[in-house]
């Protein structure tokens, strides 16, 4: 038992044993009802760590007749994916293959695309999980062929049930009779920020740190496990009540977007105390392009350098360059014009518009194409968007120094489509 994490030993075997996620696995939970009705769609699970995504996939696999394969995208290669796909042609995969792909956000576009054909014809049923927003990290073609399900942080009261199971298991292992009250167990749930795996780890430390009479050699193995047992143990998480991984990342971005450096720094240090160094680096780089954007184009490069420095330094020194990045972004001018332009263009693309560029742009000999550098100002008017999108305006200049200068240049050469 000592070589296997307690959380894995206690991993639920049925939907009834899953704590939290009532909206998915409770008596009227969406996934529970679908599986009971014989429906097995491709599914993408997203939400914070330790909320039951892997557990749910394992239970679903056990209830199916399909050959089950599990890959983790942080270590799996395209060759590993192809090996699973090959299994669809053998006798064991006759009833289909169920592939659980953990941390799908680490697969690149080509790796994700390799699954499409097999998902389309039903040879593979995919269950993917991610701790990130799938709309940002999962290939759109996969999303369109899958059902998305949100896993939410487990409330402290729900964590109590899992920690009761942990207490029983540890007492059985040690032949002890230690106890703990629900209030303390709920506090651990809050410390863990809704991460059941983390909560069990914290409780396990408290259990073995709690001093009972047995340690005096009296043979009495009973004691109450209380918060005193955690004294001197770094739980890795601050006590933020019901705040979660996603809440804090969202608050960080909204505070930077709202030009409040004080709030932004607070949420930054909160996340770092939660151990979220990599998530913070990813989010700050997104913010630099999404919210500051063309108002201060150099911000993206500067933030990347600061994030790389932070990852190299590690905690606690990483806090310094990340604080620089956070304050710089919060106090910088803001523009989301490029972000909105890309979103508008994506809407047309996903609607099936603009299938062919104009002929001068695609003809092998550039028939009809006019070379702008041969003209004054290095500009000549010609059509670049597809015919059915010719009049579209996706990008609108922002009201900041950099984009005002770009707008003035566009006006000077006559390339601006409108003045709005």
N, C-alpha and C positions, 0 to 999 in steps of 0.2 A: 504493500500500500504506500510505502514511503517514496517509492520511485515514480508514482503516478500522481499528478496533481489532484487534490481533493475535488476540485470543480469537475474534472473529467469523470471521476468515480461516481459523482452524484448527478451526472448528466441525465436529464429526464428521458424516459423510454416511451412515454405516451403524451398526448396533448394535455391530458389532465394534470400531468406533473409540471408543465411549463408554468413558471410564475410570471405574472404580467402578461401583456399581449392578449388580453381578453378579447379585443376586437378582432383578433385573428384566430385564436385557438380556444376561446371560451365556448360554452354550450351553443351559442349562436354566432361564433366567430366565422369570418368569411372563408378562410382557408379550410377550416375544419368542415364546414358545410360542403365546400366544393369537393374535397377528397372523399367525403362520405357519399356524395352523389356520383362518384366515379369520374370526376373531371380532374385531369392532371395537365394544367397549362404550363407553358414555360413561365418561370417566375423570377423576378429580381427582388431580393430582400435588401432593404437599405435602412440604416440606422446606426446608433452608437455601438461600440463594442460591448460584449457581455450581455446582450439583450435576447439571445436565443436564436440567432439566425442559423448557425451551424447545427444546433440541436434540432431545430424544426426540419431542416433538410434531411437529417439522419432519420428522424421519425417518419417523414413522408416516404423516404426510400424503403424503409422497413415494411411499409404498408403496400408497396407496389410490387409487381412481379418483374420489374425491370432489373437489368444488370446495373449495379451502382458503381460509379467511379467518382473519385474526389480529387480535385487539383487545387493547389493554392497558386494564384497568379503571381505571387511575389517570387516564386522559385520555378514555376513550370515554364517550359519552352514550347515553341510551336510544334516541335517533335513530340512532346508529351501529349499535346492536343490531338495530333494526328494518330498517335497510338490508341487513344480512346476511340476516335472515330473509326479506326480499323475494326474495333470490337463489334461494330454494328453489323459486320458481315459474317460473324461466326455464330455457332449454334447457341451460345450463351446470350447473345444479343438479339435473339429471334423475337422476343417480346419488347424490344426497344432498349435503349441505353439511357439511364438517368445520370446526367453529369452534374455534380455540384462543383461550381467554380467559385472559390472563396477569394475575396479581394479583387474582383474583376477589374477594378480601376487601374490595376497595374498591367493589364494586357493592352498592347497597342492595337491600333485599328486593324492591322493585318491579322493578328491573332484572333481578334473578335470576329472578323469577317469569315475566317475559316470555318466557323460553326454554322453559318447561315444556311447552306445547302442542306445540311443534316437536320437542322431545326425545321426548315420548310417542309420536308417530306416526312417528318415524324420519326426518323430513325434515332434522333437524339431529343430527349426532353431536358431542357436546361433549367437548373436552379442556380442563380448567381447571387452573390452577396457582396455588399460594399458598405463601407462606413462613410462614403462620400455621396453627394447628390448625383444620382444616376444620370440625370439629364445633362450633366457636365462631363461625365467620365465614361459613359457607356454609349457605344455606337448606336445612332438613331435607328438603324435597321433592326438591331436586336431589341431595342425598346419597343418598337412597333409590333414585334412578334411576341411580346411578353406581357405578363401582368405584373404590375409593381405593387409591393406591399411594404408599408412603413413599420419598422420595429421601433417602439418608443422606449425611453429610459424606464426601468422598472421602478415603480414607486416604493418608498421605504417599507410601507406596510406589506407589500407583496414580497419584498426581499426577506421578511421575517420567516416566511414559510420555507424558503430555501435554506436559511441559516439554521432553522430547527432541524432540518435533515442533516446539515453539517454537524451540528452538536451531537445528534444521535450516532452518526458514523464515527466521530472522534471518540465518544465514550465507549463505543463497542471496540474500537481499535486499542484503546489504552486501558480497557476494563475499569473505567472511572465512572463517576456519577456527578460530573460537574453540571451546573445549571446556568441559565442566563435569562434575564427577563426580556419581554418583548420591546420595552423602551430602548434598551441598549442595542438590541438587534436592529431596530429601526434606525437608530443613530448610525450604525455601521452602513446600513443601506444608503443613508444620506451622504456619508463620507465617500462612498463608492460612486456617487453620482449616477445611480441607476444601473451600474454595471454589476451584474450578479456574480460573474467570475471574480471580479475584484473584491466584492463584498465577502465572498467565501475565503479568499486569501487573507483579508484583514482579520476576519474572525478566527481563522486557523492560528494566526500569530497570537491573537489575544488568548485563545484557548490554552496554548502551551506556555504562555507567559504568566498566566494566572497562577497564583500560589495557593496550593491546597495543603492540608495537613499531611498528605502522603509524602510531600517533600521533606517533612521533618522525620520521616521514618516511622510514623505512627500507624501506617496502614490505612488511614482514612483518606479515601480518594475523592472526597466531595469538597467542592467550593463553588462559589458563585463567580462567574466570569463577568467582570465589570470593565468600565472604561479605564480603571486604574491599570489594567493589564496592558494597555496600549501606551503607557507612559514610556517615553524614550524610543518608541517605534515610529518611524516615518511611514505613514500610511500611503504617501504618494499623492494624496488628494487633500485639498482644503475643504472645510465644511461650508458649502454654499447652499445649504438647504436643498431645494429641488432644481437648482440651476444645473444645466447639463452641458456636455460637450458642444452640442449644436447651439444651445442658447447662447453660450459665451462666444463662440465664433461669430454668430449672427450679431451679437451686441458689439463685438469688436469692429466688424465691418460697418455697421450702422453708425457707430460713434465716429469712425474716421470719415465716412461719407458726410456726416453732419458737422465736420470740422471742430470736434470737441477732443482736444488732445488729452485732457485730464481723464475723461471716461475711457478713451481708447487705451491709455497706459494701464488703467486699472484692470480692464478686461485682458490685456496682454499678460500682465503678471499673474492674474488668476489662472489663465490657460497654462502658463508655464509651470505653475505650482501643481497643476493637474497632470503634468508630464506630457503636454501636447506640443512639444517643440516642432515636430514635423508638420503638424496640422497648421500651426501658426505661420510657418514659413510658406506653406502652400497658399494660405489665405491672403497673406500680405502681398504676395506676388500677383494674385488675382485682383486685389484691390488696386494695385498700382496701375493696372491696365483698364479695369472696369470703371473705376470711380475717379481716378486722377486723369488717366488717359492722355489725350492730346493737349490738355492744358499744361502739362509738364511731362513731356515724353521721356525725359531722362530719368524720371522716377523709377520706371520699370528696371532699368539697368542698375541703378543705385540700390534698389531693394533687393535685387537678386544677389548683388555682391554682399550686402549685409546678411542675408539669409545664409549664404554659403559660409560666411565667417562664423555665424552663430552655430551652424552644424559642425564646423571644424572645432570650435571652442568647447561646445557642450555646456551643460549647466554647471554652475550658476552664471558663468561669464557670458553665456549666450544672451542673457537678458540685456546686456549693454548694446550690442549692435541692433537687436530687435527693438529696443526702446527708441534708438535713433530712427529706425525705419518707420516705426509707428507714429512718432511725433512729426516726422517729415511729411508723411502722407496726410495726417490730420490737418496740418497747417498749410498744405499745398493747395493751389487753385484746383477746382474740380471740373471734370467734363466726362460725360458718358456718351458723347456723340458717336464715337467709333463702335462702342458696344451696341448702341441702338441701331446703327447702320447694319451691323452683322446680323442682328436679330431680325430686322426687316427683310434682309436678303434671304435669310434661312427660311422665313415664312413662305416666300415665293418658291424657293427651291423645293421644299417639302410638299408644296401644292402641285408640283409637276410643271411649273412654268420655266421658261427659258432653257429649253432643252438644247438648242443649237446657238452658238455664237454667230454673229454676222459672218457672211462668207469671206470678206477680206481678212478676218482674223483667223480663219481656220483653213483657208485654201492652201495647198502645199506651196504654191508659188506666190502666195499673198496677193492674189488677183484683186485689184481694186484698193489695196491697202496704201494709205498715204503716210509717209515717214515724217513725224512731227518735227524732228530735228532739222529738217530742210526748210523750215518756215520761221518767220520772225517770232521771237518769244518762245521758240521750240513748241509751238502749238498750232494745230490746224483742226478745224471742226470736222468730226466724223463720228459715226455711230459705233459704240463699243458694246452696249447691252444687246441681248437677243431682241428680235423684232417685237415679240409680245410684251417686252419689258422696256421698250426703248425710252419711254417717258418717265420711268421710275426715278425717284430721288430717295436714296437710302440714307446718304450722309448729309447732315445739316450742320453747318459750321457752328461751333460753340461760341459762347460769349466770353472769351478769355483772350489774353494777349497773343498767345501762339496761334490760335485758330482765327482770330481777327486778321492777323498778318497773312495767314493762308488764304482767307477769303478775299483780302485786298489783291493778292497775287492772282487769284482765279478771276476776279473782276477785270484786272488789267489785261489779261490775255484773252478774256472772253469765254472761258471754259465753264463758268458757273451756270448751272441750269436754272436756278431761281434765286431769289434774294431772301427767302424765308429762312 
